[in-house]
């Protein structure tokens, strides 16, 4: 037996197999060579159905009737069992593989000669498999089947299909595919080359519907009626039994990187293959040919004598078809997505708004056929809010790309309470560069020529070019929230396939404020989730300076990286952005949502003015509580409290500045704080003030060390203060009413906007409405008196 144990086809303790079925096939091949048949005896499973251990025994194990005599057997038959103890037991390991824990090779009966072993029960199926393999050997000279005698033991060296077909089209364990459907197509192509058909057998899904694993099997897998004789098949379903219990299959499982990896591949069949010339008769290929012909016909190709009608489309033909599809679904043709009634619903809504609100403004963009392709609208309250908070705005076009069926694209920002404010909205049926240019020009005109300092958008090249062309003085950055949103779409299977990826990825995007930390975290994620070869992530990283928070920190962002407010708005709109919602119904709901946001701001304004100032032993905290709104004060207070745990090292003096190195327990990185005692300027290397608009813990710690107890007023940005929405009305409008060159139309437009703002503010309260109503008559009487007091020879302006 020593010589036998040295052979790799003989079982050994601690041998491992990918599955219990693979272990059975190995033991069965060994049994065929030695000369006995195999039975699957005992199995131990978990509650989930996973096999913990399995024992395979010799076919002569035990005794019929479970006793050595046949006294209790009702229908005695020939007793072929001898109580043989030969067996092999496998047990599952921590890694999920099956390890041989016991192997007993000795038999208590004569073994069957090699030429007769194929008649044994467990080898009858294998006999047909060997015949099929012999067929393949005739077609492929590299496929060998060798039988030889060695030391009294029969040894078979069998080269499997997988080894013989060492080609890129043959499946291999650990191969990866972008989706389970691509894995199916690959296995189907392989099957066509070999000569068998494929079925989708078993699938395992998460509660969300994401496929975790999928098994593709040979069309002859199993038996009809779950038995070889078909006894469980009903009479009306009887049909020729073509199945042979073939074990050939390929199993793919969802990996950490979101791809589907081949976890198991069984190449051996127990039946003859279909000749390549008749492979088109198999069901899978008939379906594929029919689908391809349908696609070609829809693309303008007809079945002809050149083979396009039989599924034998050339590579050039496929590329030509792809280009046609791409053209049909290009952004310029998205106007065709308009549903019947959209135009009427839009006009009804706009006209109704204008009747009820004289400050309401809207604009339409028409195509060459005078069809509406884009709509923009805003009102006086939005224009007023834009004047105060136009430093950073966000333009969101993700609702259409998410298949919500409503092409909504709002312009929004955050107010001094860190609440969402809407500046204007658009319905975009066309997302070309020309449409974006029109929209930016229209928005700027509605805001009286005032451009934002920073605009945040998603990754849209047409929008990028439009901003560069129309708003040359505006900084254009990609919103990190939009970036995360895009990642969910591009890496959906990664998010679903891992419980920790979403947390790790969001931490990298939203919490890494230093360049080195961001790069380190990014690379760690790629390594952990095996995403180093992901093209989308690699392209994203190349463009990181446009979107990553660690870059561009010298640009004020109004803390727009905080996704909670945006996610809340997105969540509310999602409920009404679907194909079942009528457009007019949605627009009215959207209007109510904007009103609710404004009402929330009004309530917060009132509570912030009525709130009692914070009483603290710290003069700086009291100063901040009196100036900041409560929401922003909370941010400042957290920084102040964190400064208590910071440590300061005096680095000395530069030409005009005092320099301090500041570290904290939270981050070991050193930050350099510079203070100019001559003009009171402060700067920190973390650039939190430049990025968010409040001073960081490092600066506050440095001020405490040099005994400065109050923060210079220049570092309390007005846009975060309680008095943020104060200022001259003419400044809000961006007008100079004393210019004598203004035409009558210009003066009229200016006054309409001016009084629209006053009316919008006064209408928020009953007292404001009553006051303006009482003063209107006095104001009108005074205006009527002005022409009567002017000399007759004074020139008139048109």
ROMARDO-189263 format. One line per 10 residues: number of its first residue (from 1); their letters; for each residue x negated, y negated, z of C-alpha. Coordinates in steps of 0.001 Angstrom, whole numbers. Each point is the difference from the previous one (the first is absolute). Layout:
N
NUM = A = X,Y,Z  ...
This chain:
798
1 = XXXXXXXXXX = 0,0,0  -2992,-2348,293  -263,-245,-3759  3735,-648,-236  -119,-2805,2554  -2545,-1846,-2083  2433,-420,-2886  1943,-3252,-190  3182,1858,-933  77,1874,3311
11 = XXXXXXXXXX = 1812,-1649,2950  -2095,-1172,2956  916,-1505,3332  -105,-3860,-144  666,-113,-3740  2380,-2900,-752  2771,-494,-2547  2018,-3032,-1034  3297,1801,686  1339,3264,1344
21 = XXXXXXXXXX = 1090,932,-3543  -3553,-422,-1236  -1187,2286,2801  2575,2615,-1066  -1130,-121,-3629  -3631,383,1072  802,3033,2190  2136,1474,-2770  -2848,-295,-2528  -2291,1695,2519
31 = XXXXXXXXXX = 2598,2763,488  261,581,-3747  -3764,530,-251  -179,2254,3056  3146,1952,-914  2978,-769,2285  3126,-2152,-12  782,-2909,2342  3061,-1030,2007  721,-3302,1728
41 = XXXXXXXXXX = 688,1165,3541  277,-2482,2842  339,-3771,-132  46,-2626,2748  1512,-3427,-767  439,-3333,1726  3463,-1539,423  -757,-2131,-3056  -487,3127,-2093  -3780,-298,-294
51 = XXXXXXXXXX = -1683,3405,115  -2363,331,2975  -1271,3509,-711  615,2770,-2503  -1052,3693,-74  -415,1966,-3230  -108,3786,406  -641,3123,-2041  3146,1424,-1645  -424,3143,2174
61 = XXXXXXXXXX = 85,-2000,3262  2488,1276,2616  2530,2806,-399  3412,79,-1665  2729,-249,2588  -2619,-1667,2241  -796,3447,1470  -2354,2810,-869  2915,2328,-708  3165,-617,-1985
71 = XXXXXXXXXX = 2500,1098,2686  1733,-3388,193  -93,-900,-3705  3524,207,-1500  -1134,622,-3575  -3348,1755,132  -2295,-508,-2926  -3541,961,-815  -2249,-1286,2749  -2972,-1681,-1707
81 = XXXXXXXXXX = -1233,-1967,2995  -2865,1234,2113  -262,-2700,2686  -3008,-1552,-1764  -1612,-2767,2045  -1688,-1878,-2890  1120,-3626,31  -1045,-3641,-298  1357,-2814,2220  -302,-3707,-776
91 = XXXXXXXXXX = 723,-2909,2367  464,-3680,-698  -2799,-2350,1068  16,-3649,1083  -888,-1014,-3569  3068,1821,-1337  -1934,2802,-1669  440,3704,772  -2955,1855,1555  -428,3792,142
101 = XXXXXXXXXX = 157,885,3691  143,3798,-369  -1098,2425,-2723  197,3775,368  -1284,1760,-3172  328,3704,1008  2881,2106,-1400  1248,3393,1239  1065,1227,-3440  -1430,559,-3448
111 = XXXXXXXXXX = -384,-3069,-2196  1422,-190,-3526  -2425,120,-2956  -532,-3305,-1817  1777,1161,-3159  3135,803,2049  -3,-2943,2424  2053,-2100,-2416  2965,2339,662  126,-987,3659
121 = XXXXXXXXXX = 2796,-2364,962  -1990,-3126,872  -2081,324,-3202  2745,495,-2571  413,-3782,-357  -3767,-424,-127  -148,2505,-2869  2086,-2298,-2167  -2169,-2943,1075  -3126,1871,-1115
131 = XXXXXXXXXX = 1616,733,-3365  693,-3684,-445  -3573,-806,966  -1226,2469,-2589  2062,-1847,-2599  -1740,-3223,940  -3379,1740,-123  558,779,-3668  582,-3688,-708  -2810,-1290,2217
141 = XXXXXXXXXX = -3354,1812,-118  -1069,-1591,3301  2758,1919,1790  -1379,3322,1224  1419,2952,1775  -2711,2334,1305  502,3277,1840  -2920,2026,1291  -811,2609,2633  -2424,-949,2779
151 = XXXXXXXXXX = -1129,2335,2770  3197,2050,-87  2224,-3072,315  1924,-1513,-2911  -857,-3676,-469  1848,-2449,-2262  -1553,-3303,-1038  2968,-1986,-1307  -468,-3522,-1436  3262,-1895,552
161 = XXXXXXXXXX = 1717,-2339,-2435  -1155,-2983,2045  -3663,1068,-313  307,944,-3668  1733,-3230,-969  -2537,-2352,1493  1514,-2995,-1807  1449,-3351,969  3488,1182,-922  -62,2827,2569
171 = XXXXXXXXXX = 1262,-778,3530  -2465,115,2870  432,-381,3741  -561,-3636,1131  956,-1472,-3385  2004,-3217,523  2909,-1578,-1874  1680,-3411,264  3436,1575,484  1630,3386,389
181 = XXXXXXXXXX = 1504,-393,-3478  -3454,-425,-1551  -1132,3134,1827  2978,1829,-1498  -845,-1260,-3497  -3626,1121,430  1023,3494,1136  2507,149,-2842  -2697,-799,-2558  -2210,2684,1537
191 = XXXXXXXXXX = 2883,2478,-178  525,-741,-3689  -3642,802,-716  158,3280,1957  3461,1030,-1191  2546,-156,2808  2809,-2249,1182  156,-2076,3202  2703,-576,2607  166,-2577,2768
201 = XXXXXXXXXX = 525,2229,3018  -270,-1420,3512  -206,-3609,1135  -569,-1525,3439  1096,-3590,607  -131,-2550,2788  3183,-1600,1308  -812,-2989,-2239  128,2247,-3068  -3748,-9,-684
211 = XXXXXXXXXX = -1223,3386,-1205  -2593,1533,2346  -649,3184,-1938  1212,1664,-3165  -438,3535,-1372  49,778,-3718  340,3686,-865  -21,2267,-3014  3426,512,-1581  -207,3694,909
221 = XXXXXXXXXX = -448,-702,3719  2368,1868,2327  2854,2359,-913  3613,-672,-900  2231,464,3009  -3106,-103,2213  -515,3724,-697  -1746,1913,-2728  3169,1830,-998  2228,-3092,-85
231 = XXXXXXXXXX = 2580,1625,2306  932,-3303,1611  842,-1732,-3298  3727,-378,-652  1413,1738,-3064  856,-3204,-1861  -3577,-1179,379  -1725,3149,-1180  -2631,-687,-2629  -3207,1693,-1205
241 = XXXXXXXXXX = -2456,135,2891  -3087,-1744,-1348  -1643,-629,3350  -2814,2165,1262  -853,-1548,3368  -2995,-1837,-1495  -2111,-1779,2607  -1635,-2546,-2310  543,-3496,1310  -1456,-3401,747
251 = XXXXXXXXXX = 727,-1911,3230  -648,-3725,391  100,-1941,3270  75,-3722,737  -3459,-1158,1098  -983,-3007,2123  -806,-2063,-3074  3542,396,-1338  -993,2405,-2744  1134,3590,-364
261 = XXXXXXXXXX = -2794,2501,551  23,3638,-1134  -72,2028,3209  580,3446,-1488  -388,1428,-3485  786,3627,-847  -930,730,-3641  800,3725,-210  3212,1182,-1729  1570,3475,59
271 = XXXXXXXXXX = 1481,-158,-3486  -1105,-536,-3557  -324,-3518,-1333  1951,-1550,-2839  -1967,-340,-3229  -1091,-3583,-697  1884,25,-3291  3318,631,1785  -600,-2118,3122  2458,-2628,-1287
281 = XXXXXXXXXX = 2841,2467,715  -516,-310,3750  2564,-2134,1812  -2471,-2604,1293  -1345,-768,-3457  3439,-174,-1611  1016,-2624,2586  -3235,-1963,-464  359,-27,-3791  3596,-1171,234
291 = XXXXXXXXXX = -948,-2844,2375  -2905,-1063,-2214  2198,-42,-3118  2553,-2139,1836  -2696,-2479,1020  -1388,-197,-3538  3444,-586,-1465  744,-2763,2535  -3317,-1630,-921  840,-20,-3715
301 = XXXXXXXXXX = -1734,3239,-1090  1967,2670,-1825  -669,3684,-395  -2000,473,-3155  -2121,2520,-1767  -3157,-1106,1750  751,1821,3198  1484,-2859,2053  3215,1916,459  -1462,3114,1555
311 = XXXXXXXXXX = -1787,-1588,2929  -3403,14,-1667  -436,-3748,218  -3549,-1212,-520  -1896,-2054,2541  347,-3068,-2204  3721,557,-132  233,37,3782  -1940,-3248,273  2196,-1672,-2578
321 = XXXXXXXXXX = 3104,1059,1907  -1438,-1370,3266  -634,-3393,-1562  3597,-233,-1158  1305,761,3482  -2352,-2569,1512  1295,-2648,-2368  3611,770,784  -600,-413,3711  -2393,-2950,-65
331 = XXXXXXXXXX = 794,-2926,2353  1123,-2140,-2947  2856,2428,-647  1270,177,3560  2710,-2502,-937  1819,3005,-1451  527,1152,3580  2775,-2558,404  3266,1646,871  3362,-1042,-1449
341 = XXXXXXXXXX = 1401,-2943,1940  -3344,-1302,1309  174,-3194,-2056  3564,-800,1050  -685,765,3657  -3126,-2180,14  1722,-3009,-1597  3007,331,2312  -2282,-33,3029  -2132,-2934,-1172
351 = XXXXXXXXXX = 2981,-2167,-915  1738,751,3283  -3139,-942,1950  -406,-3264,-1891  3618,-1001,660  -378,617,3731  -3531,-1430,323  -987,-3073,-2080  -3673,566,933  84,3453,-1593
361 = XXXXXXXXXX = -2380,375,-2944  -241,2773,-2564  -1721,636,-3325  389,2641,-2702  -2527,1389,-2446  1330,1212,-3352  -1602,2233,-2593  -36,-485,-3777  3528,1413,-180  1287,-2466,2630
371 = XXXXXXXXXX = 348,2779,2545  -769,-702,3665  -3162,1808,1031  -902,-1796,3259  1795,-2146,2576  -1363,-2208,2811  1898,-1832,2728  -594,-1959,3218  1729,-2624,2130  -761,-3117,2046
381 = XXXXXXXXXX = -740,1873,3227  -2527,2220,-1772  -1717,-3029,-1553  -194,-1659,3430  -1487,3154,1550  -2465,233,-2872  -1319,-3488,765  -891,1028,3545  -1216,3558,-618  -1316,69,-3558
391 = XXXXXXXXXX = -3587,639,1119  518,3750,-534  2792,1583,-2023  667,3568,-1042  1582,1081,-3273  1462,3514,112  830,1991,-3142  -84,3455,1596  3756,463,208  313,722,-3713
401 = XXXXXXXXXX = -3032,2270,-76  1502,2036,2832  2976,937,-2199  2486,-1894,2146  1590,-1035,-3333  335,-3666,1001  -2828,-2135,-1435  -229,-2308,3017  -3184,-2054,450  46,-2391,3004
411 = XXXXXXXXXX = -2491,-2747,862  -420,-103,3775  -2316,-1056,2799  -46,-292,3797  1107,-2957,2103  -1449,-1330,3255  1849,2735,1921  -1624,2662,-2243  3396,757,-1509  663,703,-3680
421 = XXXXXXXXXX = 1198,-3024,-2020  1246,280,-3582  -1225,-2688,-2430  1715,1283,-3134  1106,3163,-1735  -25,1461,-3494  1563,2810,-1977  -2723,1292,-2309  1123,2184,-2880  -3261,-719,-1814
431 = XXXXXXXXXX = -3374,142,1760  -2294,-1157,-2774  -2687,-2640,460  2141,-2580,-1841  2903,660,2367  -2222,-484,3049  -1341,-3244,-1467  3559,-1242,-482  887,985,3539  -3011,-1764,1570
441 = XXXXXXXXXX = 664,-3138,-2024  3671,24,977  -800,585,3672  -2499,-2875,27  2537,-2311,-1655  2666,942,2556  -2485,-824,2775  -716,-3442,-1497  -3417,921,-1344  -1405,1361,3262
451 = XXXXXXXXXX = -2171,3109,-398  -752,2417,2857  -3539,219,1299  63,3799,18  2259,2488,-1746  130,3688,912  1329,2482,-2565  -268,3669,-854  -2454,1499,-2484  1510,-1343,-3191
461 = XXXXXXXXXX = -2438,-1009,-2726  2653,-2088,-1805  671,-1936,3210  -3742,-407,588  -458,-1585,-3426  3092,-2189,406  -1166,-1459,3331  -3472,-695,-1380  1569,-1815,-2943  2828,-1948,1675
471 = XXXXXXXXXX = -1262,-583,3570  -3712,-513,-445  -462,-1564,3446  1748,2819,1868  -1904,2874,1589  1450,3306,-1192  -415,3018,2256  1593,3421,-2  2265,466,3018  -1332,2776,2224
481 = XXXXXXXXXX = 3564,1084,763  651,378,-3733  -3235,1959,-198  1207,2413,2668  3353,191,-1792  -1767,929,-3263  -2064,2609,1826  3173,1702,1228  1083,299,-3628  -3346,1124,-1459
491 = XXXXXXXXXX = -962,2252,2930  3446,1250,959  -1079,3619,254  -2944,-938,2222  2290,-1912,2351  2455,2903,107  -2645,2692,218  -1711,-1418,3107  1338,-1240,3302  -2987,-2267,648
501 = XXXXXXXXXX = -768,-1546,-3410  2586,-2802,306  -1425,-1093,3371  -3626,163,-1140  675,-1818,-3267  2075,-2797,1578  -2642,-481,2701  -2650,-422,-2681  2125,-2493,-1948  1451,-2107,2821
511 = XXXXXXXXXX = -2421,246,2933  -3491,-93,-1508  -1068,-3651,94  -3730,505,-569  -1390,1027,-3378  -2283,2718,1369  2773,1528,2089  2399,-35,-2942  -2484,1713,-2332  -858,2602,2650
521 = XXXXXXXXXX = 3665,784,698  796,180,-3717  -2778,2488,-704  994,2053,3046  3565,279,-1309  -1175,1099,-3436  -2156,2695,1574  2576,1170,2553  2833,376,-2510  -2177,1083,-2959
531 = XXXXXXXXXX = 869,-3066,-2108  -3451,-917,-1308  1063,872,-3558  3308,-1879,120  -186,-2491,-2887  2662,-2371,1362  -1750,-371,3362  -3373,-490,-1659  1396,-2780,-2199  1663,-1506,3057
541 = XXXXXXXXXX = -3281,-61,1887  -1761,-1712,-2923  2572,-2828,270  -106,-127,3821  -1114,-3640,208  3351,-1072,-1434  2161,1800,2601  -1955,1338,3001  443,-1999,3213  -3714,272,732
551 = XXXXXXXXXX = -645,-2129,-3103  1251,-3522,-689  388,-850,3689  -851,-3609,-754  3410,-240,-1736  2997,-762,2223  2594,2797,-181  2543,-1051,2680  -405,3497,1494  1931,1472,-2948
561 = XXXXXXXXXX = -1831,3307,528  2550,761,2727  2377,2359,-1781  2724,192,2636  1926,-3032,-1244  -406,936,-3665  940,3612,670  3141,-1179,1796  1039,-2107,-3003  -852,2866,-2332
571 = XXXXXXXXXX = 2005,2447,2090  3104,-2217,1  -106,-510,-3758  -569,3682,-741  3449,778,1360  1565,-2064,-2771  -2512,467,-2830  1373,3006,-1840  1787,832,-3197  3346,412,1791
581 = XXXXXXXXXX = 54,-3617,1195  1655,-2548,-2268  -2388,-2869,-821  2432,-2720,1097  600,1877,3261  -3736,259,579  -633,-3709,-718  2651,-992,2506  -1533,2318,2577  -3425,-1466,-728
591 = XXXXXXXXXX = 1417,-3495,579  1378,1106,3365  -3392,1444,903  -1700,-3338,-753  2621,-1783,2127  -659,2413,2863  -3748,-702,-221  681,-3735,157  2397,427,2903  -2647,1982,1885
601 = XXXXXXXXXX = -2498,-2812,-606  2473,-2581,1275  613,1978,3207  -3742,426,506  -566,-3729,-554  2554,-782,2691  -1357,2524,2521  -3597,-1174,-522  903,-3626,763  2036,1024,3056
611 = XXXXXXXXXX = -2527,2471,1371  -1900,-916,3162  -3715,-603,-509  -2300,2728,1255  -1395,-785,3428  -3559,1232,211  -3164,-863,1836  -1636,-293,-3412  246,-3430,-1594  -627,1527,-3412
621 = XXXXXXXXXX = 2924,2420,318  2314,-2810,1130  -1182,-2107,-2928  678,2823,-2457  3435,795,1515  1111,-3611,-450  -1145,-187,-3624  443,3457,-1498  3279,1759,-701  582,2984,2313
631 = XXXXXXXXXX = -905,2571,-2655  -3328,-1660,-796  -710,-699,3662  232,3746,646  -2779,521,-2568  -2128,-2720,1591  599,1357,3508  -1187,3467,-1061  -3213,-1507,-1357  -446,-2004,3186
641 = XXXXXXXXXX = 447,3084,2193  -2379,2040,-2172  -2611,-2734,357  -237,844,3699  -1665,3313,-895  -2507,-1565,-2393  -3668,-567,797  -2009,-3017,-1181  -3698,-323,-777  -1443,-3461,-579
651 = XXXXXXXXXX = -2019,4,-3191  -1221,-3562,281  409,-2984,-2295  -175,-502,-3746  -357,-3459,-1567  3329,-1274,1376  1842,3055,1347  -52,2105,3137  60,3702,-908  1409,2825,2098
661 = XXXXXXXXXX = 126,3750,-569  3261,1483,1243  833,3699,360  3047,1818,1345  726,3436,1400  2467,626,-2822  -2626,-512,-2707  -3762,333,497  -650,-2310,-2952  -1536,-3377,858
671 = XXXXXXXXXX = 1744,-3186,-1141  -1794,-3307,-373  1814,-3102,1309  -1243,-3475,-958  1026,-3137,1887  -903,-3560,-998  175,-2199,3117  -96,-3194,-2093  3252,498,-1904  1503,2925,1966
681 = XXXXXXXXXX = 82,2411,-2979  149,3731,657  -659,2970,-2272  -198,3773,498  -1387,2654,-2298  3226,2040,316  1886,-2838,-1817  3253,686,1810  925,-3690,88  -590,-377,-3736
691 = XXXXXXXXXX = 1971,3182,-723  2888,-101,2494  -7,-3571,1333  -606,574,3711  -3313,24,1823  -1610,3327,792  -1041,1457,3356  -3669,-589,-815  456,-3782,-315  2194,-132,3103
701 = XXXXXXXXXX = -2681,1840,1985  -2721,-2341,-1237  2099,-3055,1001  523,1453,3450  -3772,468,422  -702,-3656,-837  2888,-1155,2262  2296,-1355,-2719  3501,651,1362  2130,-1263,-2875
711 = XXXXXXXXXX = -109,818,-3678  -483,-2923,-2411  3354,-908,-1586  -1328,578,-3516  55,3741,770  3758,25,610  1260,255,-3582  3242,-1881,-483  1535,2888,-1953  -62,2077,3238
721 = XXXXXXXXXX = 1236,-2770,2298  3501,-748,1262  18,-3257,-1977  -1024,1731,-3257  3174,-1126,-1794  -420,-3730,446  -1216,-2522,-2537  1111,-2773,-2338  2881,1027,-2239  -1617,-1621,-3017
731 = XXXXXXXXXX = -3094,2105,645  2147,3093,33  1343,-943,-3419  -3430,-1005,-1228  1415,-3298,-1263  -834,-3671,164  3282,-1913,-160  -1691,-3399,-318  -1432,744,-3471  1809,-2471,-2327
741 = XXXXXXXXXX = -763,2169,-3036  2461,2682,1098  2896,405,-2416  3590,112,1152  87,3755,-606  -3136,469,2073  1367,-2114,2835  3259,1911,-88  -1801,3339,99  -2162,-1160,2901
751 = XXXXXXXXXX = 2972,-1177,2029  1962,3187,-676  -2875,2023,1353  -495,-2400,2906  3610,76,1145  206,3664,-694  -2715,564,2594  1736,-2296,2476  3326,1706,-595  -1520,3462,337
761 = XXXXXXXXXX = -1494,-919,3366  3114,-1793,1247  2284,2888,-978  -1788,2336,2405  1847,-1526,2970  3440,-1529,555  -1619,-3042,1628  -2309,-567,-2963  2902,242,-2441  2106,-2482,2022
771 = XXXXXXXXXX = -2877,-2483,305  -772,-1,-3718  3682,-274,-880  393,-3059,2276  -3095,-1694,-1413  829,721,-3655  2563,-2826,-326  -2375,-2571,1517  -2781,1197,-2287  2223,-168,-3100
781 = XXXXXXXXXX = 1224,-3533,874  -3593,-1153,405  -1005,1499,-3368  2928,-1808,-1702  -1188,-3332,1404  -3546,298,-1421  846,-964,-3637  2048,-2980,1226  -2954,-1521,1840  -2480,358,-2899
791 = XXXXXXXX = -680,-3108,-2219  1560,180,-3460  -3329,-624,-1779  -1714,2988,1703  -920,2649,-2598  2011,3237,-58  -1619,3379,-268  1551,2677,-2154
